[in-house]
């Protein structure tokens, strides 16, 4: 059974309300109360609860103000032997075992929305790998650049900020994407200019045979479809912890390759191709943000309805 361990630390004035809330839920297991030490002046309450019931319980605890006057810590339970837990599992629809723990999902997205120097370093490196892939017509290197690029973390952070009406992650994510892509394009432009000066580009590239570039700098209906589907899969992968599917999202969205192609096109004075790649970049980022926003909202709504439906007698 998929269980979640919850540890609540509250001032004594809220202890009785929190305990009443927890004891009133039949799915709460292993409730333990530790009275306050005079040093801290707080009480500690520990319990375990099935994942399917954790979201509602956490919401109720936050409505009591526990997170404002104390704290709530959440962790997974790897293994538990309990007859009571088996009885709860037997009476619960199997689908509820897969309910996303929204507090954990949002915490993960917020953590990824921290833009340390390595975020910009990975963007630059991804841009350079993409440029080599374009100059040599290597699709493998384009895929490698997509995998290295960290931009999806900023995109999901912006989507969550819009969903929660929180301007800070939207502002910070937009700033990080703008600065990061400009930096990646600038460094890659310098690299591409050096490659052109030294004549290191492939003969096919010089002859205008650029199938890789053509796929990148020609945004069309299919570009929107792929970005839309990738946005849906990306958010579902995050909420359900499916890392392999999330890796597929990195490989399918044309953001880093578009930034690389902008730089290479500018270095070779191909203004039409540069415009097309810029449009591709902006289109993909915008679609991913919008789709991420609405997928988050839709998932919450669907899971909420499923939980309510399962609770009906």
Secondary structure, DSSP 8 states (H G I E B T S, - for coil): --EEEEEEEEEHHHHHHHHHHHHT-TTEEEEEEE---TTT-EEEEEEEEEHHHHHHHHHHHHHTTHHHHSEEEEEEE-----HHHHHHHHTS-GGGGG---HHHHHHHHHHHT---HHHHHHHHHHHHHHHHHHHTT-HHHHHHHHHH--HHHHHHHHHHHHHTT-HHHHHHHHHHHHHHHHHHHHHHHHHHHHHHHHT-S-HHHHTT--HHHHHHS---HHHHHHHHHHHHHHHHHHHHT-HHHHHHHHHH--SHHHHHHHHHHHHTT-HHHHHHHHHHHHHHHHHHHHHHHHHHHHHHHHHHHHHHHHH--
